[in-house]
Amino acid sequence: MTDNELQNRLKEKIKQGNCFHKQVQAILCDYRDSGGKQETAIKLIEQLAIDFSGDEILHANAYNILDIATGWCRADMRVWDKQ
C-alpha cells in the first residue's frame, strides 16, 4: 500500500465515523506489512487532522487513528511497538 492509498483509505474512514476499531487497525497493518513506516503514517494522519480541523468530530476521528498509529492505545490495538 502506498502512502497516498493509506491517506485516501483513512480519509474515507474518518468521514464514516468512529475510527478507533479493528478495521482501521487492519488498514494500518496492511500499510506496515507493505513496508510503510510508522513515522510516515503519523505524518499523514497529522495532515488529515489538519485537513479536518474545521469539523470537530472529523478532527477527533483523525486523532483516534493517530492513537492507534502511535501506540497510545490498548496493547491489542497497537500496530507498531509503542515508542
PDB file of N, CA, C and O in Angstrom:
ATOM      1  N   MET A   1       0.849  -1.177   0.000  1.00  0.00           N
ATOM      2  CA  MET A   1       0.000   0.000   0.000  1.00  0.00           C
ATOM      3  C   MET A   1       0.895   1.240   0.000  1.00  0.00           C
ATOM      4  O   MET A   1       1.843   1.332   0.780  1.00  0.00           O
ATOM      5  N   THR A   2       0.591   2.168  -0.859  1.00  0.00           N
ATOM      6  CA  THR A   2       1.373   3.396  -0.935  1.00  0.00           C
ATOM      7  C   THR A   2       0.909   4.394   0.122  1.00  0.00           C
ATOM      8  O   THR A   2      -0.144   4.225   0.737  1.00  0.00           O
ATOM      9  N   ASP A   3       1.711   5.431   0.320  1.00  0.00           N
ATOM     10  CA  ASP A   3       1.335   6.488   1.258  1.00  0.00           C
ATOM     11  C   ASP A   3       0.029   7.139   0.837  1.00  0.00           C
ATOM     12  O   ASP A   3      -0.831   7.417   1.674  1.00  0.00           O
ATOM     13  N   ASN A   4      -0.122   7.382  -0.458  1.00  0.00           N
ATOM     14  CA  ASN A   4      -1.330   8.009  -0.974  1.00  0.00           C
ATOM     15  C   ASN A   4      -2.559   7.121  -0.748  1.00  0.00           C
ATOM     16  O   ASN A   4      -3.629   7.610  -0.383  1.00  0.00           O
ATOM     17  N   GLU A   5      -2.395   5.817  -0.969  1.00  0.00           N
ATOM     18  CA  GLU A   5      -3.511   4.891  -0.726  1.00  0.00           C
ATOM     19  C   GLU A   5      -3.896   4.888   0.747  1.00  0.00           C
ATOM     20  O   GLU A   5      -5.081   4.880   1.081  1.00  0.00           O
ATOM     21  N   LEU A   6      -2.898   4.895   1.628  1.00  0.00           N
ATOM     22  CA  LEU A   6      -3.191   4.943   3.063  1.00  0.00           C
ATOM     23  C   LEU A   6      -3.978   6.199   3.392  1.00  0.00           C
ATOM     24  O   LEU A   6      -5.001   6.132   4.073  1.00  0.00           O
ATOM     25  N   GLN A   7      -3.516   7.323   2.922  1.00  0.00           N
ATOM     26  CA  GLN A   7      -4.181   8.581   3.226  1.00  0.00           C
ATOM     27  C   GLN A   7      -5.623   8.575   2.713  1.00  0.00           C
ATOM     28  O   GLN A   7      -6.530   9.013   3.421  1.00  0.00           O
ATOM     29  N   ASN A   8      -5.843   8.090   1.502  1.00  0.00           N
ATOM     30  CA  ASN A   8      -7.194   8.048   0.942  1.00  0.00           C
ATOM     31  C   ASN A   8      -8.105   7.104   1.717  1.00  0.00           C
ATOM     32  O   ASN A   8      -9.262   7.435   1.977  1.00  0.00           O
ATOM     33  N   ARG A   9      -7.598   5.942   2.085  1.00  0.00           N
ATOM     34  CA  ARG A   9      -8.423   4.983   2.841  1.00  0.00           C
ATOM     35  C   ARG A   9      -8.768   5.526   4.219  1.00  0.00           C
ATOM     36  O   ARG A   9      -9.897   5.370   4.684  1.00  0.00           O
ATOM     37  N   LEU A  10      -7.805   6.162   4.873  1.00  0.00           N
ATOM     38  CA  LEU A  10      -8.074   6.728   6.197  1.00  0.00           C
ATOM     39  C   LEU A  10      -9.019   7.915   6.115  1.00  0.00           C
ATOM     40  O   LEU A  10      -9.847   8.111   7.004  1.00  0.00           O
ATOM     41  N   LYS A  11      -8.905   8.701   5.070  1.00  0.00           N
ATOM     42  CA  LYS A  11      -9.813   9.837   4.883  1.00  0.00           C
ATOM     43  C   LYS A  11     -11.259   9.339   4.808  1.00  0.00           C
ATOM     44  O   LYS A  11     -12.154   9.934   5.407  1.00  0.00           O
ATOM     45  N   GLU A  12     -11.481   8.258   4.079  1.00  0.00           N
ATOM     46  CA  GLU A  12     -12.828   7.688   3.981  1.00  0.00           C
ATOM     47  C   GLU A  12     -13.321   7.184   5.337  1.00  0.00           C
ATOM     48  O   GLU A  12     -14.483   7.386   5.690  1.00  0.00           O
ATOM     49  N   LYS A  13     -12.445   6.532   6.093  1.00  0.00           N
ATOM     50  CA  LYS A  13     -12.827   6.045   7.425  1.00  0.00           C
ATOM     51  C   LYS A  13     -13.176   7.205   8.347  1.00  0.00           C
ATOM     52  O   LYS A  13     -14.132   7.122   9.118  1.00  0.00           O
ATOM     53  N   ILE A  14     -12.409   8.280   8.270  1.00  0.00           N
ATOM     54  CA  ILE A  14     -12.678   9.457   9.102  1.00  0.00           C
ATOM     55  C   ILE A  14     -14.071   9.998   8.803  1.00  0.00           C
ATOM     56  O   ILE A  14     -14.805  10.366   9.720  1.00  0.00           O
ATOM     57  N   LYS A  15     -14.430  10.048   7.542  1.00  0.00           N
ATOM     58  CA  LYS A  15     -15.746  10.559   7.149  1.00  0.00           C
ATOM     59  C   LYS A  15     -16.877   9.639   7.587  1.00  0.00           C
ATOM     60  O   LYS A  15     -18.002  10.094   7.794  1.00  0.00           O
ATOM     61  N   GLN A  16     -16.584   8.330   7.732  1.00  0.00           N
ATOM     62  CA  GLN A  16     -17.614   7.354   8.085  1.00  0.00           C
ATOM     63  C   GLN A  16     -17.969   7.373   9.568  1.00  0.00           C
ATOM     64  O   GLN A  16     -19.077   6.978   9.933  1.00  0.00           O
ATOM     65  N   GLY A  17     -17.072   7.816  10.420  1.00  0.00           N
ATOM     66  CA  GLY A  17     -17.394   7.878  11.839  1.00  0.00           C
ATOM     67  C   GLY A  17     -16.308   7.318  12.715  1.00  0.00           C
ATOM     68  O   GLY A  17     -15.121   7.490  12.438  1.00  0.00           O
ATOM     69  N   ASN A  18     -16.714   6.640  13.785  1.00  0.00           N
ATOM     70  CA  ASN A  18     -15.777   6.129  14.791  1.00  0.00           C
ATOM     71  C   ASN A  18     -14.584   5.445  14.153  1.00  0.00           C
ATOM     72  O   ASN A  18     -14.742   4.542  13.331  1.00  0.00           O
ATOM     73  N   CYS A  19     -13.400   5.873  14.528  1.00  0.00           N
ATOM     74  CA  CYS A  19     -12.187   5.362  13.891  1.00  0.00           C
ATOM     75  C   CYS A  19     -11.326   4.529  14.822  1.00  0.00           C
ATOM     76  O   CYS A  19     -10.254   4.071  14.428  1.00  0.00           O
ATOM     77  N   PHE A  20     -11.773   4.328  16.038  1.00  0.00           N
ATOM     78  CA  PHE A  20     -10.978   3.517  16.957  1.00  0.00           C
ATOM     79  C   PHE A  20     -11.551   2.100  16.954  1.00  0.00           C
ATOM     80  O   PHE A  20     -12.237   1.686  17.888  1.00  0.00           O
ATOM     81  N   HIS A  21     -11.249   1.362  15.872  1.00  0.00           N
ATOM     82  CA  HIS A  21     -11.728  -0.012  15.780  1.00  0.00           C
ATOM     83  C   HIS A  21     -10.795  -0.851  14.922  1.00  0.00           C
ATOM     84  O   HIS A  21      -9.851  -0.334  14.325  1.00  0.00           O
ATOM     85  N   LYS A  22     -11.062  -2.132  14.868  1.00  0.00           N
ATOM     86  CA  LYS A  22     -10.181  -3.102  14.207  1.00  0.00           C
ATOM     87  C   LYS A  22     -10.053  -2.875  12.700  1.00  0.00           C
ATOM     88  O   LYS A  22      -9.027  -3.230  12.120  1.00  0.00           O
ATOM     89  N   GLN A  23     -11.063  -2.294  12.050  1.00  0.00           N
ATOM     90  CA  GLN A  23     -10.960  -2.037  10.609  1.00  0.00           C
ATOM     91  C   GLN A  23      -9.851  -1.033  10.312  1.00  0.00           C
ATOM     92  O   GLN A  23      -9.089  -1.201   9.359  1.00  0.00           O
ATOM     93  N   VAL A  24      -9.767  -0.009  11.117  1.00  0.00           N
ATOM     94  CA  VAL A  24      -8.708   0.983  10.940  1.00  0.00           C
ATOM     95  C   VAL A  24      -7.361   0.358  11.281  1.00  0.00           C
ATOM     96  O   VAL A  24      -6.368   0.601  10.595  1.00  0.00           O
ATOM     97  N   GLN A  25      -7.324  -0.438  12.330  1.00  0.00           N
ATOM     98  CA  GLN A  25      -6.085  -1.132  12.680  1.00  0.00           C
ATOM     99  C   GLN A  25      -5.627  -2.010  11.511  1.00  0.00           C
ATOM    100  O   GLN A  25      -4.436  -2.059  11.203  1.00  0.00           O
ATOM    101  N   ALA A  26      -6.554  -2.691  10.872  1.00  0.00           N
ATOM    102  CA  ALA A  26      -6.213  -3.561   9.737  1.00  0.00           C
ATOM    103  C   ALA A  26      -5.621  -2.755   8.576  1.00  0.00           C
ATOM    104  O   ALA A  26      -4.686  -3.214   7.919  1.00  0.00           O
ATOM    105  N   ILE A  27      -6.157  -1.566   8.323  1.00  0.00           N
ATOM    106  CA  ILE A  27      -5.608  -0.707   7.270  1.00  0.00           C
ATOM    107  C   ILE A  27      -4.168  -0.341   7.606  1.00  0.00           C
ATOM    108  O   ILE A  27      -3.286  -0.407   6.750  1.00  0.00           O
ATOM    109  N   LEU A  28      -3.938   0.042   8.849  1.00  0.00           N
ATOM    110  CA  LEU A  28      -2.580   0.396   9.265  1.00  0.00           C
ATOM    111  C   LEU A  28      -1.646  -0.808   9.210  1.00  0.00           C
ATOM    112  O   LEU A  28      -0.476  -0.668   8.854  1.00  0.00           O
ATOM    113  N   CYS A  29      -2.152  -1.983   9.557  1.00  0.00           N
ATOM    114  CA  CYS A  29      -1.338  -3.201   9.470  1.00  0.00           C
ATOM    115  C   CYS A  29      -0.983  -3.524   8.016  1.00  0.00           C
ATOM    116  O   CYS A  29       0.144  -3.925   7.727  1.00  0.00           O
ATOM    117  N   ASP A  30      -1.933  -3.351   7.114  1.00  0.00           N
ATOM    118  CA  ASP A  30      -1.653  -3.564   5.686  1.00  0.00           C
ATOM    119  C   ASP A  30      -0.554  -2.618   5.217  1.00  0.00           C
ATOM    120  O   ASP A  30       0.353  -3.010   4.483  1.00  0.00           O
ATOM    121  N   TYR A  31      -0.651  -1.381   5.650  1.00  0.00           N
ATOM    122  CA  TYR A  31       0.360  -0.386   5.287  1.00  0.00           C
ATOM    123  C   TYR A  31       1.723  -0.805   5.848  1.00  0.00           C
ATOM    124  O   TYR A  31       2.719  -0.798   5.125  1.00  0.00           O
ATOM    125  N   ARG A  32       1.767  -1.164   7.115  1.00  0.00           N
ATOM    126  CA  ARG A  32       3.011  -1.609   7.747  1.00  0.00           C
ATOM    127  C   ARG A  32       3.585  -2.823   7.022  1.00  0.00           C
ATOM    128  O   ARG A  32       4.782  -2.871   6.738  1.00  0.00           O
ATOM    129  N   ASP A  33       2.737  -3.796   6.724  1.00  0.00           N
ATOM    130  CA  ASP A  33       3.183  -5.042   6.103  1.00  0.00           C
ATOM    131  C   ASP A  33       3.671  -4.844   4.665  1.00  0.00           C
ATOM    132  O   ASP A  33       4.415  -5.669   4.135  1.00  0.00           O
ATOM    133  N   SER A  34       3.249  -3.753   4.046  1.00  0.00           N
ATOM    134  CA  SER A  34       3.721  -3.468   2.690  1.00  0.00           C
ATOM    135  C   SER A  34       4.954  -2.564   2.710  1.00  0.00           C
ATOM    136  O   SER A  34       5.367  -2.040   1.675  1.00  0.00           O
ATOM    137  N   GLY A  35       5.536  -2.387   3.895  1.00  0.00           N
ATOM    138  CA  GLY A  35       6.768  -1.614   4.019  1.00  0.00           C
ATOM    139  C   GLY A  35       6.590  -0.194   4.510  1.00  0.00           C
ATOM    140  O   GLY A  35       7.556   0.565   4.587  1.00  0.00           O
ATOM    141  N   GLY A  36       5.358   0.170   4.843  1.00  0.00           N
ATOM    142  CA  GLY A  36       5.098   1.521   5.340  1.00  0.00           C
ATOM    143  C   GLY A  36       5.719   1.747   6.711  1.00  0.00           C
ATOM    144  O   GLY A  36       5.732   0.853   7.557  1.00  0.00           O
ATOM    145  N   LYS A  37       6.224   2.931   6.913  1.00  0.00           N
ATOM    146  CA  LYS A  37       6.889   3.293   8.163  1.00  0.00           C
ATOM    147  C   LYS A  37       5.929   4.020   9.103  1.00  0.00           C
ATOM    148  O   LYS A  37       5.064   4.781   8.669  1.00  0.00           O
ATOM    149  N   GLN A  38       6.102   3.769  10.393  1.00  0.00           N
ATOM    150  CA  GLN A  38       5.270   4.408  11.401  1.00  0.00           C
ATOM    151  C   GLN A  38       5.378   5.929  11.322  1.00  0.00           C
ATOM    152  O   GLN A  38       4.364   6.624  11.397  1.00  0.00           O
ATOM    153  N   GLU A  39       6.570   6.444  11.174  1.00  0.00           N
ATOM    154  CA  GLU A  39       6.766   7.895  11.142  1.00  0.00           C
ATOM    155  C   GLU A  39       6.002   8.539   9.980  1.00  0.00           C
ATOM    156  O   GLU A  39       5.431   9.620  10.124  1.00  0.00           O
ATOM    157  N   THR A  40       6.000   7.867   8.841  1.00  0.00           N
ATOM    158  CA  THR A  40       5.286   8.387   7.673  1.00  0.00           C
ATOM    159  C   THR A  40       3.780   8.344   7.917  1.00  0.00           C
ATOM    160  O   THR A  40       3.065   9.293   7.596  1.00  0.00           O
ATOM    161  N   ALA A  41       3.306   7.241   8.484  1.00  0.00           N
ATOM    162  CA  ALA A  41       1.872   7.120   8.784  1.00  0.00           C
ATOM    163  C   ALA A  41       1.434   8.225   9.739  1.00  0.00           C
ATOM    164  O   ALA A  41       0.380   8.834   9.554  1.00  0.00           O
ATOM    165  N   ILE A  42       2.242   8.478  10.754  1.00  0.00           N
ATOM    166  CA  ILE A  42       1.908   9.525  11.718  1.00  0.00           C
ATOM    167  C   ILE A  42       1.816  10.884  11.023  1.00  0.00           C
ATOM    168  O   ILE A  42       0.880  11.643  11.274  1.00  0.00           O
ATOM    169  N   LYS A  43       2.760  11.193  10.166  1.00  0.00           N
ATOM    170  CA  LYS A  43       2.732  12.476   9.444  1.00  0.00           C
ATOM    171  C   LYS A  43       1.489  12.595   8.565  1.00  0.00           C
ATOM    172  O   LYS A  43       0.861  13.652   8.503  1.00  0.00           O
ATOM    173  N   LEU A  44       1.138  11.497   7.884  1.00  0.00           N
ATOM    174  CA  LEU A  44      -0.049  11.522   7.028  1.00  0.00           C
ATOM    175  C   LEU A  44      -1.320  11.729   7.852  1.00  0.00           C
ATOM    176  O   LEU A  44      -2.209  12.480   7.452  1.00  0.00           O
ATOM    177  N   ILE A  45      -1.400  11.071   8.984  1.00  0.00           N
ATOM    178  CA  ILE A  45      -2.583  11.199   9.847  1.00  0.00           C
ATOM    179  C   ILE A  45      -2.653  12.598  10.455  1.00  0.00           C
ATOM    180  O   ILE A  45      -3.734  13.179  10.557  1.00  0.00           O
ATOM    181  N   GLU A  46      -1.512  13.135  10.854  1.00  0.00           N
ATOM    182  CA  GLU A  46      -1.495  14.502  11.376  1.00  0.00           C
ATOM    183  C   GLU A  46      -1.975  15.486  10.314  1.00  0.00           C
ATOM    184  O   GLU A  46      -2.677  16.446  10.633  1.00  0.00           O
ATOM    185  N   GLN A  47      -1.604  15.256   9.054  1.00  0.00           N
ATOM    186  CA  GLN A  47      -2.074  16.123   7.975  1.00  0.00           C
ATOM    187  C   GLN A  47      -3.587  15.996   7.797  1.00  0.00           C
ATOM    188  O   GLN A  47      -4.268  16.991   7.550  1.00  0.00           O
ATOM    189  N   LEU A  48      -4.113  14.778   7.921  1.00  0.00           N
ATOM    190  CA  LEU A  48      -5.561  14.596   7.844  1.00  0.00           C
ATOM    191  C   LEU A  48      -6.259  15.346   8.979  1.00  0.00           C
ATOM    192  O   LEU A  48      -7.311  15.949   8.769  1.00  0.00           O
ATOM    193  N   ALA A  49      -5.682  15.310  10.170  1.00  0.00           N
ATOM    194  CA  ALA A  49      -6.262  16.038  11.304  1.00  0.00           C
ATOM    195  C   ALA A  49      -6.307  17.537  10.997  1.00  0.00           C
ATOM    196  O   ALA A  49      -7.283  18.214  11.320  1.00  0.00           O
ATOM    197  N   ILE A  50      -5.254  18.044  10.376  1.00  0.00           N
ATOM    198  CA  ILE A  50      -5.236  19.458   9.988  1.00  0.00           C
ATOM    199  C   ILE A  50      -6.308  19.715   8.928  1.00  0.00           C
ATOM    200  O   ILE A  50      -7.046  20.698   9.007  1.00  0.00           O
ATOM    201  N   ASP A  51      -6.388  18.830   7.941  1.00  0.00           N
ATOM    202  CA  ASP A  51      -7.374  18.983   6.867  1.00  0.00           C
ATOM    203  C   ASP A  51      -8.800  19.016   7.415  1.00  0.00           C
ATOM    204  O   ASP A  51      -9.660  19.712   6.874  1.00  0.00           O
ATOM    205  N   PHE A  52      -9.049  18.267   8.484  1.00  0.00           N
ATOM    206  CA  PHE A  52     -10.395  18.184   9.063  1.00  0.00           C
ATOM    207  C   PHE A  52     -10.554  19.066  10.303  1.00  0.00           C
ATOM    208  O   PHE A  52     -11.498  18.884  11.071  1.00  0.00           O
ATOM    209  N   SER A  53      -9.649  20.009  10.503  1.00  0.00           N
ATOM    210  CA  SER A  53      -9.689  20.831  11.721  1.00  0.00           C
ATOM    211  C   SER A  53     -10.930  21.711  11.808  1.00  0.00           C
ATOM    212  O   SER A  53     -11.267  22.187  12.892  1.00  0.00           O
ATOM    213  N   GLY A  54     -11.610  21.935  10.704  1.00  0.00           N
ATOM    214  CA  GLY A  54     -12.821  22.735  10.717  1.00  0.00           C
ATOM    215  C   GLY A  54     -14.046  21.997  11.207  1.00  0.00           C
ATOM    216  O   GLY A  54     -15.092  22.608  11.424  1.00  0.00           O
ATOM    217  N   ASP A  55     -13.934  20.694  11.385  1.00  0.00           N
ATOM    218  CA  ASP A  55     -15.047  19.867  11.856  1.00  0.00           C
ATOM    219  C   ASP A  55     -14.581  19.095  13.087  1.00  0.00           C
ATOM    220  O   ASP A  55     -13.734  18.207  12.992  1.00  0.00           O
ATOM    221  N   GLU A  56     -15.131  19.438  14.218  1.00  0.00           N
ATOM    222  CA  GLU A  56     -14.673  18.865  15.490  1.00  0.00           C
ATOM    223  C   GLU A  56     -14.756  17.341  15.524  1.00  0.00           C
ATOM    224  O   GLU A  56     -13.850  16.690  16.045  1.00  0.00           O
ATOM    225  N   ILE A  57     -15.808  16.770  14.987  1.00  0.00           N
ATOM    226  CA  ILE A  57     -15.988  15.318  15.014  1.00  0.00           C
ATOM    227  C   ILE A  57     -14.974  14.627  14.104  1.00  0.00           C
ATOM    228  O   ILE A  57     -14.332  13.656  14.504  1.00  0.00           O
ATOM    229  N   LEU A  58     -14.834  15.131  12.882  1.00  0.00           N
ATOM    230  CA  LEU A  58     -13.877  14.530  11.955  1.00  0.00           C
ATOM    231  C   LEU A  58     -12.446  14.694  12.458  1.00  0.00           C
ATOM    232  O   LEU A  58     -11.612  13.805  12.286  1.00  0.00           O
ATOM    233  N   HIS A  59     -12.173  15.826  13.072  1.00  0.00           N
ATOM    234  CA  HIS A  59     -10.856  16.078  13.650  1.00  0.00           C
ATOM    235  C   HIS A  59     -10.570  15.047  14.752  1.00  0.00           C
ATOM    236  O   HIS A  59      -9.469  14.501  14.828  1.00  0.00           O
ATOM    237  N   ALA A  60     -11.560  14.792  15.595  1.00  0.00           N
ATOM    238  CA  ALA A  60     -11.414  13.793  16.663  1.00  0.00           C
ATOM    239  C   ALA A  60     -11.232  12.396  16.076  1.00  0.00           C
ATOM    240  O   ALA A  60     -10.458  11.599  16.605  1.00  0.00           O
ATOM    241  N   ASN A  61     -11.939  12.093  14.987  1.00  0.00           N
ATOM    242  CA  ASN A  61     -11.781  10.792  14.335  1.00  0.00           C
ATOM    243  C   ASN A  61     -10.346  10.594  13.869  1.00  0.00           C
ATOM    244  O   ASN A  61      -9.785   9.508  14.019  1.00  0.00           O
ATOM    245  N   ALA A  62      -9.748  11.642  13.304  1.00  0.00           N
ATOM    246  CA  ALA A  62      -8.355  11.556  12.851  1.00  0.00           C
ATOM    247  C   ALA A  62      -7.433  11.287  14.036  1.00  0.00           C
ATOM    248  O   ALA A  62      -6.489  10.504  13.927  1.00  0.00           O
ATOM    249  N   TYR A  63      -7.701  11.928  15.154  1.00  0.00           N
ATOM    250  CA  TYR A  63      -6.858  11.704  16.334  1.00  0.00           C
ATOM    251  C   TYR A  63      -7.053  10.310  16.931  1.00  0.00           C
ATOM    252  O   TYR A  63      -6.137   9.785  17.564  1.00  0.00           O
ATOM    253  N   ASN A  64      -8.216   9.707  16.744  1.00  0.00           N
ATOM    254  CA  ASN A  64      -8.390   8.314  17.167  1.00  0.00           C
ATOM    255  C   ASN A  64      -7.468   7.395  16.360  1.00  0.00           C
ATOM    256  O   ASN A  64      -6.885   6.457  16.904  1.00  0.00           O
ATOM    257  N   ILE A  65      -7.345   7.672  15.068  1.00  0.00           N
ATOM    258  CA  ILE A  65      -6.435   6.893  14.227  1.00  0.00           C
ATOM    259  C   ILE A  65      -4.993   7.138  14.656  1.00  0.00           C
ATOM    260  O   ILE A  65      -4.181   6.213  14.692  1.00  0.00           O
ATOM    261  N   LEU A  66      -4.688   8.377  14.976  1.00  0.00           N
ATOM    262  CA  LEU A  66      -3.342   8.712  15.419  1.00  0.00           C
ATOM    263  C   LEU A  66      -2.988   7.942  16.693  1.00  0.00           C
ATOM    264  O   LEU A  66      -1.848   7.507  16.854  1.00  0.00           O
ATOM    265  N   ASP A  67      -3.943   7.774  17.585  1.00  0.00           N
ATOM    266  CA  ASP A  67      -3.699   6.989  18.802  1.00  0.00           C
ATOM    267  C   ASP A  67      -3.275   5.563  18.471  1.00  0.00           C
ATOM    268  O   ASP A  67      -2.387   5.014  19.123  1.00  0.00           O
ATOM    269  N   ILE A  68      -3.892   4.970  17.478  1.00  0.00           N
ATOM    270  CA  ILE A  68      -3.531   3.611  17.068  1.00  0.00           C
ATOM    271  C   ILE A  68      -2.136   3.609  16.444  1.00  0.00           C
ATOM    272  O   ILE A  68      -1.313   2.749  16.756  1.00  0.00           O
ATOM    273  N   ALA A  69      -1.877   4.570  15.567  1.00  0.00           N
ATOM    274  CA  ALA A  69      -0.590   4.620  14.862  1.00  0.00           C
ATOM    275  C   ALA A  69       0.583   4.870  15.804  1.00  0.00           C
ATOM    276  O   ALA A  69       1.674   4.340  15.597  1.00  0.00           O
ATOM    277  N   THR A  70       0.359   5.670  16.830  1.00  0.00           N
ATOM    278  CA  THR A  70       1.447   5.986  17.762  1.00  0.00           C
ATOM    279  C   THR A  70       1.600   4.935  18.855  1.00  0.00           C
ATOM    280  O   THR A  70       2.613   4.898  19.553  1.00  0.00           O
ATOM    281  N   GLY A  71       0.582   4.074  19.002  1.00  0.00           N
ATOM    282  CA  GLY A  71       0.621   3.078  20.066  1.00  0.00           C
ATOM    283  C   GLY A  71       0.062   3.588  21.376  1.00  0.00           C
ATOM    284  O   GLY A  71       0.214   2.945  22.415  1.00  0.00           O
ATOM    285  N   TRP A  72      -0.587   4.743  21.332  1.00  0.00           N
ATOM    286  CA  TRP A  72      -1.186   5.333  22.516  1.00  0.00           C
ATOM    287  C   TRP A  72      -2.602   4.768  22.676  1.00  0.00           C
ATOM    288  O   TRP A  72      -3.597   5.492  22.639  1.00  0.00           O
ATOM    289  N   CYS A  73      -2.647   3.436  22.857  1.00  0.00           N
ATOM    290  CA  CYS A  73      -3.910   2.712  22.892  1.00  0.00           C
ATOM    291  C   CYS A  73      -3.691   1.378  23.614  1.00  0.00           C
ATOM    292  O   CYS A  73      -2.586   1.066  24.056  1.00  0.00           O
ATOM    293  N   ARG A  74      -4.761   0.609  23.720  1.00  0.00           N
ATOM    294  CA  ARG A  74      -4.644  -0.735  24.313  1.00  0.00           C
ATOM    295  C   ARG A  74      -3.646  -1.555  23.500  1.00  0.00           C
ATOM    296  O   ARG A  74      -3.484  -1.349  22.298  1.00  0.00           O
ATOM    297  N   ALA A  75      -2.994  -2.471  24.166  1.00  0.00           N
ATOM    298  CA  ALA A  75      -1.973  -3.305  23.515  1.00  0.00           C
ATOM    299  C   ALA A  75      -2.537  -4.069  22.326  1.00  0.00           C
ATOM    300  O   ALA A  75      -1.832  -4.255  21.335  1.00  0.00           O
ATOM    301  N   ASP A  76      -3.789  -4.517  22.395  1.00  0.00           N
ATOM    302  CA  ASP A  76      -4.363  -5.300  21.301  1.00  0.00           C
ATOM    303  C   ASP A  76      -4.709  -4.454  20.076  1.00  0.00           C
ATOM    304  O   ASP A  76      -5.065  -5.001  19.032  1.00  0.00           O
ATOM    305  N   MET A  77      -4.608  -3.130  20.191  1.00  0.00           N
ATOM    306  CA  MET A  77      -4.881  -2.247  19.053  1.00  0.00           C
ATOM    307  C   MET A  77      -3.598  -1.717  18.419  1.00  0.00           C
ATOM    308  O   MET A  77      -3.657  -1.088  17.363  1.00  0.00           O
ATOM    309  N   ARG A  78      -2.468  -1.948  19.020  1.00  0.00           N
ATOM    310  CA  ARG A  78      -1.211  -1.411  18.510  1.00  0.00           C
ATOM    311  C   ARG A  78      -0.819  -2.057  17.193  1.00  0.00           C
ATOM    312  O   ARG A  78      -1.058  -3.245  16.972  1.00  0.00           O
ATOM    313  N   VAL A  79      -0.214  -1.262  16.322  1.00  0.00           N
ATOM    314  CA  VAL A  79       0.260  -1.728  15.019  1.00  0.00           C
ATOM    315  C   VAL A  79       1.781  -1.826  15.051  1.00  0.00           C
ATOM    316  O   VAL A  79       2.362  -2.811  14.594  1.00  0.00           O
ATOM    317  N   TRP A  80       2.399  -0.819  15.583  1.00  0.00           N
ATOM    318  CA  TRP A  80       3.839  -0.801  15.764  1.00  0.00           C
ATOM    319  C   TRP A  80       4.118  -0.829  17.260  1.00  0.00           C
ATOM    320  O   TRP A  80       3.247  -0.486  18.060  1.00  0.00           O
ATOM    321  N   ASP A  81       5.320  -1.233  17.643  1.00  0.00           N
ATOM    322  CA  ASP A  81       5.678  -1.201  19.056  1.00  0.00           C
ATOM    323  C   ASP A  81       5.569   0.225  19.566  1.00  0.00           C
ATOM    324  O   ASP A  81       5.888   1.180  18.857  1.00  0.00           O
ATOM    325  N   LYS A  82       5.115   0.355  20.800  1.00  0.00           N
ATOM    326  CA  LYS A  82       4.979   1.685  21.391  1.00  0.00           C
ATOM    327  C   LYS A  82       6.366   2.291  21.546  1.00  0.00           C
ATOM    328  O   LYS A  82       7.286   1.644  22.046  1.00  0.00           O
ATOM    329  N   GLN A  83       6.504   3.536  21.114  1.00  0.00           N
ATOM    330  CA  GLN A  83       7.790   4.225  21.197  1.00  0.00           C
ATOM    331  C   GLN A  83       7.947   4.901  22.526  1.00  0.00           C
ATOM    332  O   GLN A  83       8.972   5.535  22.779  1.00  0.00           O
TER     333      GLN A  83
END
